[in-house]
């Protein structure tokens, strides 16, 4: 059958279905869980406020489909402990796990083992691209870095000194830092990188690193930080030194939000966390229920899950003094069940 004939046949079937099956709308949706079907969200540093809106989005999608959810992970910034918590989750035989892997490569084998055991895995915010995970949900870290670089130049000029804090080994944080440095080198060669120190999401380490960089570089004009925990320590050091340094960071915490309102932090670039969790659940559910559709590819002979989503951009918001109230986590959580 020619392509035109296929299109005509599809149109005819669609019209016939629209007029001839009045009871079809009442059929049970395939986008529903079986009783007790459970999905888990696993993270590191589980008490960090970043996860709260993500898990709320995850739960909202799950509740719409009648599914159960569990929040899991480790309170530590420790790859060994996070892998152990992930493996404990697998023992519970969930339908799937939405995972924020602290590091990429150490999670390859655990993720692959989960997939082979019939438990689907989708990563979010940080990835393990060499694993068999079926989808990756994140904000565009390259776009964040470019936006930050342009804003820094806009505020302090294109011939100034800047520094970065970083968390080596976490893929999204690495990209936010390396992409900004590369963008500066390619587009603003007179911008001078005078400091680059690891803080590893530790506000105390960030305080010490920033104080050291300020002492060594009295003309430091801007500081870019890939997450909010380190920004808390950095802004404390800048305020203590009474230095005039433009601070920008990714993510947000209640503490950094207050500093944005006070004008101590210029702005934050915050991934749309609720959308990250919502889309993460949808991708995970589809991976676990891939038999509901028959895509036009070779999955039947290759044996792979037909739901393969290499990258979904959940977008990011720019938080300034003007819109900071919209990111009040306490206000967002009023009347919501945190569990």
Steps between C-alpha positions, in 0.01 A plus 500: 500500500634843408555773759196697374285189535628442856408857591154464346443172683614653831261793452214261428575289808523812718164631375338157540633473855373848583143425392454124542631418851307717748602282796875507436558806717379308803763226459761491774808702411828318455662787688405341833696295751405164639417504875824531697712589196782711645762739364797628701699824477860456620741788576813589692503764780134414551429790739590759235201725421561464125330159501176621659334654189644222282335235715176700508493497118582128504212435743251715308557298183483172692176592678339588167567142389414330829859402575691486830829684560788483748774758566838334559875556502776588744549808717869497412702635208650153456485296182543167682209573731276614217567184302421297812167684540421441132568129538273489806229658286539225241432235766150651536432420132352835394375550146768764451745742661549868418868542586730795555841329474767684696762375253456349154724198465457335843130471425538323165499148641224554762272664243562227245431234763171669585396513134590136447293413806192669357521826696507808275736791575479863388765753604439866581715811558815284477550211261669165448503505118698177454240302693180349362275761660208576270472879540677808637305802629691820574536869436738605224827548688670651193223758468531579872874554468461721193232709673719539809805602295306761304344641816839527672646688203192721483539598865880536541631541146698274268846567647464396863598226743270214591521175695302176536427242766439143389408145599719268289336174400133605490415523132257793500718711731810422296327612183371822652857596594699376201246640253514846656881504496507384136239757400704778660818383327329483160298822519663725760876430498568802724302345783752351740434187705690563825359228723359149467449302818299194600237549768304177447168649613648573843418855612792505744745392229349762269545767767868414542563477125330833430684675784829372361418613146394845621824544689709395201295695245382838633362591154277194476181613327273196478452151635310217325388203708330187358266443797346682794661330803843637414346839422389524863861485618631720221262787570591487870868543412429787259286682756759451773775641275269787396601423144310607191464169317211404272377155607299273271415137562282215375216349707355674806458443874293698750826661621619611157148620419518737797840624379350565155220701660760697698710568191800300626469248216439639152285212369454126492428274203260240628391187309124465484498239775130412495511440126816293550320267739177490300671418171731260681203299619332503158820373335537232767138386472530476121818295532324260737192480273667502161274218381210746468625610158683362199753752366644493151851371580698179553434446871347154442815358347756704696336433835532852642225696671328706229469795739836669454508872580861620490419846631201704617560867584282600796608865464634744760381818668698815577448603863552867586385733774192581291359146480660337806169462686385250237775264617414495870512129583301536823217674315508233227476219755208647698226239505710242313599158630884491504518118528 
